[in-house]
Amino acid sequence: MWQRFTERARRVVFFAQEEAGRLGENYVSTEHLLLGLIKERDSVAARILDRMGVSLARIWSEIERSVTPGKGRQGQDMQLTPRAKQVIDLAYDEARLLTNDYIGTEHLLLGLIREGGGLAGRVLAKLGITLERTRAEVLALMESHGSAYASKTPPPKQDTPRESLPWLYDKAVATTKPKIHVIDSHTGGEPTRLVVSGAPDLGTGSLPAQLTLFRDRYDQFRSAIVNEPRGSEAMVGALLVAATTEECVTGVLFFNNVGFLGMCGHGMIGVVTTLAYLNFITPDEHKIETPVGVVSVVLHESGEVSVTNVPSYRYRESVSVEVEGIGTVTGDIAYGGNWFYLVEGHRQELTMQNIEGLTDFTWRIRQALAANGITGAGGQEVDHIELFAPSPTEGVNSRNFVLCPGKAYDRSPCGTGTSAKLACLVADGKLQPGEVWKQESVTGSLFEGSVAIVDGQIIPTIKGRAHINGEAFLLLDPADPLCWGIRGE
């Protein structure tokens, strides 16, 4: 059956098996084939979906929202369901109709649409993907690329040893150790690790409910991803989850080496950049759901990302606290997706040479706030301390140092911290809607910020850039005494 499949089409079936295992199934159905198809991000099928304006992230989110995870065993030999077998048969028929002597990803896409009755077909139909339009796009690609069209994904030679199901190829090196697919990026030096697959099932509840489940039941997974020896104190993790509203391309949960975050500005820029790397989204405006609300993002043609954050505000002005070894410190308490204590009159040098001193200084402040019961609204912990000073860089408004909850400092200017700062500037009459504020981190990386006033609320927008710097599979070996990371407990 598989001899005429191109290498990309074979990988789609391999990915489908992986997705079935991730979802706890012992069989491959149409939704697993569709998930495999969008994971093969450089394929003809992905290009066709892009030409039709269909977000791969939206497809992923629709499927994740619709499936109920089973209790199958990963690594078990899998069979195709009758509907999935019909998809393969229809893919062969589409290749025949197009006079192609190979089966490519485009034929699998057409087969999924024609089958129609499975979950994949229903999702594609819901997104307006019709058989006639898809066939027309395939023909248009064939005509525009000519003979080069097929040569991009040639069928394997007939004497290839890989003539059985793709997941049988690697039986000799098969492992029962859970594999976590991650993609690493950094935003102005601050790392983000996006979990693409292999995460625990968090159900289909609201994102705050999923975050609570993540924290209460799967905290070991968090530490395995971002704590040493796989991660670092500076790393922020991001887990893709199905959005609960159709306007959003996906949902995301953020976490770090000590716990969980409602929102993360640099992390959101990293997530958007990674979704683009996966071809899940293209340059345009998109919405992403977080536990603290829906965030609007713009992926620019340049690769930069603008994040329109949740409403931000100053909660208390000029709050003084006695800090051991320092004396009286005065600052503002503000919210920008996380809670911040912002201090300007600190007499500290915001330089890389003074990182240890800055860390000790801000850590003492944080401990003093907690000891004195100084909190954000509703008693929420103020777990970020932000110091500000004039920037030594011409044309830049300010430089900051941000201490994060795990006692690591933010290498970027901190998106939620910059949002909190913008809210304070607006409250003081120092920033007008539409004005650009350039915020520099202690490392010298830069964000641009601005605000809009919507229904009396301050809505910040942060613009920055992330870069992909790694893609890997993490292994969780139960025999490893540090399987779940160095947790510091």
ChimeraX attribute file (.defattr): number of C-alpha atoms within 10 A of each C-alpha:
attribute: neighborCount
match mode: 1-to-1
recipient: residues
	/A:1	10
	/A:2	17
	/A:3	19
	/A:4	19
	/A:5	24
	/A:6	21
	/A:7	16
	/A:8	22
	/A:9	28
	/A:10	26
	/A:11	19
	/A:12	27
	/A:13	25
	/A:14	20
	/A:15	23
	/A:16	26
	/A:17	31
	/A:18	23
	/A:19	23
	/A:20	25
	/A:21	24
	/A:22	24
	/A:23	24
	/A:24	17
	/A:25	22
	/A:26	20
	/A:27	18
	/A:28	23
	/A:29	23
	/A:30	27
	/A:31	25
	/A:32	28
	/A:33	27
	/A:34	26
	/A:35	24
	/A:36	23
	/A:37	28
	/A:38	26
	/A:39	22
	/A:40	20
	/A:41	18
	/A:42	13
	/A:43	19
	/A:44	24
	/A:45	24
	/A:46	23
	/A:47	18
	/A:48	21
	/A:49	18
	/A:50	16
	/A:51	11
	/A:52	14
	/A:53	13
	/A:54	20
	/A:55	20
	/A:56	25
	/A:57	22
	/A:58	21
	/A:59	22
	/A:60	23
	/A:61	22
	/A:62	24
	/A:63	21
	/A:64	21
	/A:65	17
	/A:66	13
	/A:67	13
	/A:68	14
	/A:69	16
	/A:70	13
	/A:71	12
	/A:72	15
	/A:73	15
	/A:74	21
	/A:75	17
	/A:76	13
	/A:77	12
	/A:78	17
	/A:79	14
	/A:80	18
	/A:81	13
	/A:82	11
	/A:83	18
	/A:84	23
	/A:85	17
	/A:86	17
	/A:87	28
	/A:88	24
	/A:89	15
	/A:90	21
	/A:91	26
	/A:92	24
	/A:93	17
	/A:94	21
	/A:95	19
	/A:96	14
	/A:97	9
	/A:98	14
	/A:99	9
	/A:100	14
	/A:101	14
	/A:102	21
	/A:103	27
	/A:104	27
	/A:105	26
	/A:106	25
	/A:107	28
	/A:108	27
	/A:109	30
	/A:110	26
	/A:111	26
	/A:112	29
	/A:113	25
	/A:114	17
	/A:115	22
	/A:116	18
	/A:117	12
	/A:118	16
	/A:119	21
	/A:120	25
	/A:121	24
	/A:122	18
	/A:123	21
	/A:124	21
	/A:125	14
	/A:126	12
	/A:127	15
	/A:128	12
	/A:129	18
	/A:130	15
	/A:131	18
	/A:132	10
	/A:133	13
	/A:134	20
	/A:135	18
	/A:136	12
	/A:137	19
	/A:138	19
	/A:139	13
	/A:140	13
	/A:141	15
	/A:142	15
	/A:143	12
	/A:144	11
	/A:145	13
	/A:146	11
	/A:147	10
	/A:148	11
	/A:149	14
	/A:150	17
	/A:151	10
	/A:152	13
	/A:153	19
	/A:154	17
	/A:155	21
	/A:156	18
	/A:157	12
	/A:158	10
	/A:159	8
	/A:160	8
	/A:161	10
	/A:162	16
	/A:163	18
	/A:164	12
	/A:165	16
	/A:166	19
	/A:167	20
	/A:168	14
	/A:169	14
	/A:170	9
	/A:171	11
	/A:172	7
	/A:173	6
	/A:174	11
	/A:175	13
	/A:176	12
	/A:177	14
	/A:178	17
	/A:179	18
	/A:180	18
	/A:181	16
	/A:182	21
	/A:183	23
	/A:184	21
	/A:185	24
	/A:186	25
	/A:187	27
	/A:188	24
	/A:189	19
	/A:190	22
	/A:191	27
	/A:192	33
	/A:193	28
	/A:194	26
	/A:195	22
	/A:196	19
	/A:197	17
	/A:198	18
	/A:199	19
	/A:200	13
	/A:201	17
	/A:202	18
	/A:203	17
	/A:204	17
	/A:205	14
	/A:206	17
	/A:207	24
	/A:208	15
	/A:209	14
	/A:210	18
	/A:211	23
	/A:212	15
	/A:213	16
	/A:214	20
	/A:215	16
	/A:216	10
	/A:217	12
	/A:218	16
	/A:219	16
	/A:220	15
	/A:221	18
	/A:222	26
	/A:223	24
	/A:224	22
	/A:225	30
	/A:226	26
	/A:227	25
	/A:228	18
	/A:229	14
	/A:230	16
	/A:231	20
	/A:232	17
	/A:233	18
	/A:234	21
	/A:235	25
	/A:236	29
	/A:237	29
	/A:238	29
	/A:239	19
	/A:240	20
	/A:241	25
	/A:242	27
	/A:243	27
	/A:244	18
	/A:245	17
	/A:246	12
	/A:247	13
	/A:248	19
	/A:249	24
	/A:250	26
	/A:251	24
	/A:252	24
	/A:253	23
	/A:254	24
	/A:255	27
	/A:256	25
	/A:257	27
	/A:258	18
	/A:259	14
	/A:260	20
	/A:261	20
	/A:262	18
	/A:263	25
	/A:264	26
	/A:265	28
	/A:266	31
	/A:267	29
	/A:268	26
	/A:269	29
	/A:270	31
	/A:271	30
	/A:272	26
	/A:273	25
	/A:274	23
	/A:275	21
	/A:276	17
	/A:277	15
	/A:278	19
	/A:279	20
	/A:280	23
	/A:281	23
	/A:282	22
	/A:283	14
	/A:284	11
	/A:285	14
	/A:286	19
	/A:287	20
	/A:288	21
	/A:289	25
	/A:290	26
	/A:291	20
	/A:292	16
	/A:293	16
	/A:294	18
	/A:295	20
	/A:296	17
	/A:297	22
	/A:298	20
	/A:299	23
	/A:300	15
	/A:301	10
	/A:302	8
	/A:303	16
	/A:304	17
	/A:305	26
	/A:306	24
	/A:307	26
	/A:308	23
	/A:309	27
	/A:310	23
	/A:311	23
	/A:312	24
	/A:313	24
	/A:314	24
	/A:315	17
	/A:316	15
	/A:317	16
	/A:318	13
	/A:319	15
	/A:320	13
	/A:321	18
	/A:322	15
	/A:323	18
	/A:324	12
	/A:325	8
	/A:326	11
	/A:327	9
	/A:328	12
	/A:329	17
	/A:330	18
	/A:331	21
	/A:332	21
	/A:333	27
	/A:334	27
	/A:335	25
	/A:336	27
	/A:337	25
	/A:338	24
	/A:339	25
	/A:340	31
	/A:341	32
	/A:342	26
	/A:343	20
	/A:344	16
	/A:345	12
	/A:346	15
	/A:347	9
	/A:348	14
	/A:349	16
	/A:350	21
	/A:351	16
	/A:352	12
	/A:353	10
	/A:354	12
	/A:355	15
	/A:356	10
	/A:357	14
	/A:358	21
	/A:359	19
	/A:360	13
	/A:361	20
	/A:362	24
	/A:363	21
	/A:364	17
	/A:365	24
	/A:366	24
	/A:367	13
	/A:368	17
	/A:369	21
	/A:370	13
	/A:371	11
	/A:372	10
	/A:373	11
	/A:374	19
	/A:375	19
	/A:376	20
	/A:377	14
	/A:378	6
	/A:379	9
	/A:380	11
	/A:381	17
	/A:382	22
	/A:383	21
	/A:384	25
	/A:385	27
	/A:386	25
	/A:387	24
	/A:388	24
	/A:389	19
	/A:390	14
	/A:391	19
	/A:392	12
	/A:393	11
	/A:394	6
	/A:395	9
	/A:396	16
	/A:397	16
	/A:398	18
	/A:399	24
	/A:400	29
	/A:401	30
	/A:402	28
	/A:403	25
	/A:404	22
	/A:405	20
	/A:406	16
	/A:407	20
	/A:408	16
	/A:409	24
	/A:410	26
	/A:411	24
	/A:412	27
	/A:413	32
	/A:414	30
	/A:415	31
	/A:416	26
	/A:417	28
	/A:418	28
	/A:419	31
	/A:420	30
	/A:421	29
	/A:422	31
	/A:423	27
	/A:424	25
	/A:425	16
	/A:426	17
	/A:427	15
	/A:428	11
	/A:429	9
	/A:430	10
	/A:431	17
	/A:432	15
	/A:433	13
	/A:434	13
	/A:435	12
	/A:436	16
	/A:437	21
	/A:438	20
	/A:439	27
	/A:440	29
	/A:441	24
	/A:442	25
	/A:443	19
	/A:444	19
	/A:445	18
	/A:446	22
	/A:447	23
	/A:448	19
	/A:449	24
	/A:450	23
	/A:451	26
	/A:452	17
	/A:453	14
	/A:454	9
	/A:455	7
	/A:456	8
	/A:457	14
	/A:458	26
	/A:459	22
	/A:460	28
	/A:461	25
	/A:462	28
	/A:463	23
	/A:464	23
	/A:465	22
	/A:466	25
	/A:467	20
	/A:468	17
	/A:469	11
	/A:470	11
	/A:471	13
	/A:472	11
	/A:473	15
	/A:474	17
	/A:475	17
	/A:476	19
	/A:477	15
	/A:478	11
	/A:479	8
	/A:480	9
	/A:481	9
	/A:482	16
	/A:483	19
	/A:484	22
	/A:485	23
	/A:486	18
	/A:487	14
	/A:488	7
	/A:489	3
